[in-house]
Amino acid sequence: MIRMATTPLPNSRTEPDGSAVIRVLSYNIRSMRDDTDALARVISACEPDLVLVQEAPRFFRWRKKLARLAAASGQVILSGGATAAGPALLCSLRGTVERTEDVLLPLTPGLHRRGFATAVVRFGNARLGVLSCHLSLQKDERYEQGGMLLERLAGLGTPYAVAGGDLNERPGGPTFTRLAGTLQDGWTTRPWGAEHTSTPTDPHQRIDAVFATPGVEILGCGVPLGLPGVTEEDLRAATDHLPVLAALKVPAS
């Protein structure tokens, strides 16, 4: 399928100086229309501190569905879902949440509504802004949304931040390049695991990514194939994207 991780990804921990090593998972879950047990197993095996979700359930009983997934994977809901037009944030009990905000982006007639799920979370003495996104299929709108993402991330008022999601664009595209010009692209900075995120049955392109602001140390980032507990069968069954897992060291604020 895809090459496997050859080195262990650092585990979460808090350092004596108050900095924190955290695991961040970005995952398009296709409204939980596939094998939700497999989905929960993948998330649990990654042992994330933060899960940046795209295509969370948005319609009938969407909160209950997202809550079930959070509970089954050892997480709690922070923000998002229908109120952010799809992006959502989950968090382990390790984090202390300062605030959350769901953001709806301007609607282009005839196109799908988009939004951001955002939060400010502390791990130890490390204070981190967080944003989950699912950008437009239309290139001009997507480029504008990339600019809004950078503005929103800067507006969180934190010294460090992480953003992730389904960009609907490959590296080298104008929006991907715009984001990578300001933020660190996790895979490019410290590749780990596998690169391509679409599709699980034929991985041939990277359209999902985790980014971090300067000052955050990226310890590894990629598709977590080969991680204990993550199987190819579950990755294929869970949804139509492969997840991106990053280990980050966030300085004390």
C-alpha positions as CSV (number, residue, x, y, z in Angstrom):
1,M,0.0,0.0,0.0
2,I,2.4,2.7,1.3
3,R,5.7,2.6,3.0
4,M,5.6,2.1,6.7
5,A,7.0,4.2,9.5
6,T,10.6,3.1,10.3
7,T,11.2,5.1,13.5
8,P,9.0,5.6,16.5
9,L,7.1,8.8,16.8
10,P,7.7,10.6,20.1
11,N,5.1,10.1,22.8
12,S,3.3,12.9,24.5
13,R,4.9,14.3,27.6
14,T,5.5,17.5,29.6
15,E,9.1,18.6,30.1
16,P,10.5,20.0,33.3
17,D,10.7,23.5,31.7
18,G,6.9,23.5,31.0
19,S,7.2,22.8,27.3
20,A,5.1,20.0,25.9
21,V,5.4,17.3,23.3
22,I,2.0,16.7,21.8
23,R,0.5,14.5,19.1
24,V,-1.8,16.2,16.6
25,L,-4.0,14.1,14.2
26,S,-5.7,15.6,11.2
27,Y,-8.4,13.4,9.7
28,N,-11.2,13.8,7.1
29,I,-13.9,11.3,8.5
30,R,-16.5,11.7,5.6
31,S,-19.4,12.4,8.0
32,M,-18.8,9.0,9.7
33,R,-20.5,7.3,6.7
34,D,-18.1,4.4,6.7
35,D,-16.9,1.9,9.4
36,T,-17.0,4.0,12.6
37,D,-15.4,1.2,14.7
38,A,-12.4,1.2,12.4
39,L,-12.3,5.0,12.5
40,A,-12.3,4.9,16.4
41,R,-9.5,2.3,16.4
42,V,-7.3,4.4,14.1
43,I,-7.8,7.5,16.2
44,S,-7.2,5.6,19.5
45,A,-4.0,3.9,18.2
46,C,-2.5,7.3,17.3
47,E,-2.9,8.5,20.9
48,P,-3.5,12.1,19.9
49,D,-3.7,15.1,22.2
50,L,-5.7,16.9,19.6
51,V,-7.8,15.7,16.6
52,L,-8.4,18.1,13.8
53,V,-11.5,16.7,12.1
54,Q,-12.9,17.5,8.7
55,E,-16.3,16.5,7.4
56,A,-17.7,15.9,10.8
57,P,-21.4,15.0,10.8
58,R,-23.6,18.1,10.1
59,F,-27.2,16.9,10.0
60,F,-29.6,14.8,12.0
61,R,-28.2,14.1,15.5
62,W,-24.8,15.3,14.5
63,R,-23.7,16.2,18.0
64,K,-24.6,12.7,19.3
65,K,-22.6,11.0,16.5
66,L,-19.5,13.1,17.1
67,A,-19.8,12.6,20.8
68,R,-19.9,8.8,20.2
69,L,-16.7,8.9,18.2
70,A,-15.0,11.1,20.8
71,A,-15.9,8.7,23.6
72,A,-14.9,5.6,21.6
73,S,-11.5,7.1,20.8
74,G,-10.7,8.6,24.2
75,Q,-11.4,12.2,23.3
76,V,-13.8,15.0,24.2
77,I,-15.4,17.5,21.8
78,L,-14.0,21.0,21.8
79,S,-15.7,22.8,19.0
80,G,-17.1,22.6,15.5
81,G,-19.3,20.2,13.5
82,A,-22.4,21.6,11.9
83,T,-21.7,25.0,13.6
84,A,-18.4,25.3,11.6
85,A,-19.8,23.7,8.4
86,G,-17.8,20.5,9.0
87,P,-14.5,21.0,10.7
88,A,-14.3,20.0,14.4
89,L,-11.8,19.7,17.2
90,L,-11.4,16.9,19.7
91,C,-9.0,16.8,22.6
92,S,-7.6,14.4,25.2
93,L,-8.1,15.1,28.9
94,R,-4.5,16.2,29.0
95,G,-5.4,19.6,27.6
96,T,-6.8,22.6,29.4
97,V,-9.1,24.5,27.2
98,E,-9.1,28.3,27.4
99,R,-11.7,29.1,24.7
100,T,-13.2,27.9,21.5
101,E,-14.8,29.5,18.5
102,D,-16.6,28.2,15.3
103,V,-16.1,30.4,12.3
104,L,-18.3,30.4,9.2
105,L,-16.5,31.7,6.1
106,P,-18.2,33.9,3.4
107,L,-20.6,31.8,1.2
108,T,-20.0,31.8,-2.5
109,P,-23.4,31.2,-4.3
110,G,-23.5,27.7,-5.7
111,L,-20.6,26.4,-3.6
112,H,-20.5,24.5,-0.3
113,R,-20.3,26.6,2.9
114,R,-16.9,26.4,4.6
115,G,-15.7,27.2,8.1
116,F,-13.0,26.8,10.7
117,A,-13.1,25.1,14.1
118,T,-10.7,26.9,16.5
119,A,-9.5,26.8,20.1
120,V,-6.8,27.9,22.5
121,V,-5.5,25.0,24.5
122,R,-2.7,24.6,27.1
123,F,-0.6,21.5,27.7
124,G,1.6,22.1,30.8
125,N,2.9,25.7,30.3
126,A,2.6,25.5,26.5
127,R,-0.2,27.6,25.1
128,L,-1.3,26.7,21.6
129,G,-3.8,28.0,19.1
130,V,-5.5,25.3,17.1
131,L,-7.5,25.4,13.8
132,S,-9.1,22.7,11.7
133,C,-10.1,23.5,8.1
134,H,-11.6,22.0,4.9
135,L,-10.8,24.3,2.0
136,S,-12.9,24.9,-1.1
137,L,-12.8,22.7,-4.3
138,Q,-12.7,26.0,-6.3
139,K,-9.2,27.3,-6.6
140,D,-9.9,31.1,-6.3
141,E,-12.1,30.6,-3.3
142,R,-9.6,28.2,-1.8
143,Y,-6.8,30.8,-2.2
144,E,-8.9,33.4,-0.4
145,Q,-9.7,30.9,2.4
146,G,-6.0,30.3,2.8
147,G,-5.5,33.9,3.5
148,M,-8.4,33.9,6.0
149,L,-6.8,30.9,7.7
150,L,-3.5,32.7,8.3
151,E,-5.4,35.8,9.6
152,R,-7.5,33.7,11.9
153,L,-4.5,31.8,13.2
154,A,-2.7,35.0,13.9
155,G,-5.8,36.4,15.6
156,L,-5.9,33.7,18.2
157,G,-3.4,35.6,20.2
158,T,-1.1,32.7,21.1
159,P,2.6,32.6,20.7
160,Y,2.4,29.3,18.9
161,A,-0.3,27.6,16.8
162,V,-1.1,24.5,14.7
163,A,-3.5,24.2,11.8
164,G,-4.5,21.2,9.8
165,G,-7.0,19.8,7.4
166,D,-8.1,18.8,4.0
167,L,-6.7,21.4,1.6
168,N,-8.2,20.0,-1.6
169,E,-4.8,20.9,-3.2
170,R,-1.4,19.3,-3.6
171,P,1.9,20.8,-2.5
172,G,3.0,23.4,-5.1
173,G,-0.5,24.7,-5.6
174,P,-1.0,28.4,-4.9
175,T,-2.9,27.9,-1.7
176,F,-0.6,25.2,-0.3
177,T,2.3,27.4,-1.2
178,R,0.7,30.4,0.5
179,L,0.3,28.5,3.7
180,A,3.8,26.9,3.6
181,G,5.3,30.4,3.0
182,T,4.2,31.4,6.5
183,L,3.8,28.1,8.4
184,Q,6.0,25.0,8.6
185,D,4.6,22.2,6.5
186,G,4.9,19.1,8.8
187,W,5.7,16.5,6.2
188,T,8.3,18.7,4.4
189,T,9.9,19.8,7.7
190,R,10.2,16.3,9.3
191,P,8.8,13.5,7.2
192,W,7.8,10.4,9.0
193,G,5.5,7.5,8.0
194,A,4.0,7.9,4.6
195,E,3.3,11.0,2.5
196,H,0.1,10.5,0.4
197,T,-3.3,10.9,2.0
198,S,-5.7,10.2,-0.9
199,T,-7.1,7.7,-1.4
200,P,-6.7,4.8,1.1
201,T,-7.1,2.2,-1.7
202,D,-4.7,4.1,-4.0
203,P,-2.5,6.7,-2.2
204,H,-1.1,8.9,-4.9
205,Q,-1.5,12.5,-3.7
206,R,-1.0,14.6,-0.5
207,I,-4.0,16.9,-0.1
208,D,-4.2,16.8,3.8
209,A,-1.5,18.4,6.0
210,V,-0.6,19.7,9.4
211,F,1.1,23.1,9.7
212,A,2.7,24.8,12.7
213,T,3.9,28.3,13.3
214,P,7.6,29.1,13.6
215,G,9.0,28.2,17.1
216,V,7.1,24.9,17.2
217,E,9.5,22.0,16.7
218,I,8.1,19.3,14.4
219,L,9.4,16.0,15.6
220,G,7.7,13.9,12.8
221,C,4.7,14.1,10.6
222,G,3.0,11.8,8.1
223,V,0.4,9.0,7.6
224,P,0.7,6.7,10.6
225,L,0.9,3.4,8.7
226,G,3.0,1.0,10.7
227,L,2.2,2.6,14.0
228,P,1.2,-0.1,16.5
229,G,-2.6,-0.7,16.3
230,V,-3.0,1.1,12.9
231,T,-3.8,-1.5,10.2
232,E,-4.2,-1.1,6.5
233,E,-7.6,-2.8,6.8
234,D,-8.9,-0.1,9.3
235,L,-7.4,2.7,7.3
236,R,-9.3,1.5,4.2
237,A,-12.5,0.9,6.0
238,A,-12.6,4.1,8.2
239,T,-13.1,6.8,5.6
240,D,-11.9,8.0,2.1
241,H,-8.8,9.9,3.4
242,L,-5.7,8.8,5.2
243,P,-4.9,10.6,8.5
244,V,-1.9,12.8,9.1
245,L,-0.2,12.5,12.5
246,A,2.3,14.9,13.8
247,A,4.4,15.0,17.0
248,L,5.2,18.6,18.0
249,K,7.3,20.2,20.7
250,V,5.6,23.4,21.9
251,P,7.7,25.8,24.0
252,A,6.5,27.0,27.4
253,S,4.6,30.3,26.9
